[in-house]
Amino acid sequence: MTTRRNVRRGRTSEPSAAKYLTMSQLCERYGNCSPMTIERRLQNDPRFPKPIYFGKRMRLWDISKQEQYERALAVAKEGETAA
């Protein structure tokens, strides 16, 4: 929702070019898994994208890096089935 105040200051609620996912959105993306599943992937899979920290507690994941990771997994899986 754009308010008059935001329009005057040049700010709108339009999203920026970079898109980020919260932990709950990331869990939903991977089939409503638990946050612990994401934590395990961070620890055990070196290819899994690392979060970006905003402050001490807020972690967000870059959606473009997630898509690259998913494409790499799909290519690796395709290579396994072809062999």
C-alpha positions in Angstrom: 0.0 0.0 0.0 1.4 3.3 -1.0 0.7 6.2 1.3 1.0 9.9 0.6 4.0 10.1 2.9 5.9 7.4 1.0 5.1 9.0 -2.4 6.3 12.4 -1.2 9.6 10.9 0.0 10.1 8.8 -3.1 9.5 5.5 -1.3 6.9 3.0 -2.4 6.1 -0.4 -1.3 7.4 -1.8 -4.7 9.9 -4.6 -4.1 13.5 -4.0 -4.9 15.5 -6.0 -7.5 16.9 -8.3 -4.9 14.4 -10.7 -3.4 15.0 -12.4 -0.1 13.3 -15.3 1.8 12.7 -15.6 5.5 13.2 -18.9 7.3 9.5 -19.7 7.1 9.3 -18.9 3.4 12.4 -21.1 2.8 10.8 -23.9 4.7 7.6 -23.5 2.7 9.7 -23.6 -0.5 11.1 -27.0 0.5 7.8 -28.7 1.1 6.9 -27.2 4.6 10.0 -28.7 6.2 11.0 -27.7 9.7 13.6 -25.0 10.4 15.9 -27.7 11.8 16.0 -29.3 8.3 17.3 -26.0 6.9 19.9 -25.8 9.8 21.0 -29.3 8.9 21.4 -28.4 5.3 23.5 -25.4 6.3 25.8 -27.6 8.3 26.0 -30.7 6.1 25.7 -29.4 2.5 28.5 -27.0 1.6 26.7 -26.0 -1.6 23.6 -24.8 0.3 23.5 -21.0 0.1 24.4 -19.2 3.3 22.0 -16.6 4.7 22.6 -12.9 4.8 22.5 -11.5 8.3 20.8 -8.2 9.1 21.6 -7.4 12.7 22.3 -10.2 15.1 19.2 -12.3 14.6 17.6 -11.6 11.3 18.6 -14.0 8.5 17.5 -13.8 4.9 18.3 -16.0 2.0 18.8 -14.6 -1.5 16.3 -16.2 -3.8 18.5 -16.1 -6.9 21.2 -18.1 -5.0 18.5 -20.6 -3.9 17.4 -21.0 -7.5 21.1 -21.6 -8.6 21.4 -24.3 -5.9 18.2 -26.0 -7.0 19.3 -26.0 -10.7 22.7 -27.5 -9.7 20.8 -30.2 -7.7 18.6 -30.9 -10.7 21.6 -31.2 -13.1 23.4 -33.5 -10.7 20.3 -35.7 -10.3 19.8 -35.8 -14.0 23.5 -36.9 -14.4 23.0 -39.7 -11.9 19.9 -41.1 -13.7 21.6 -40.9 -17.1 24.6 -43.0 -15.9 
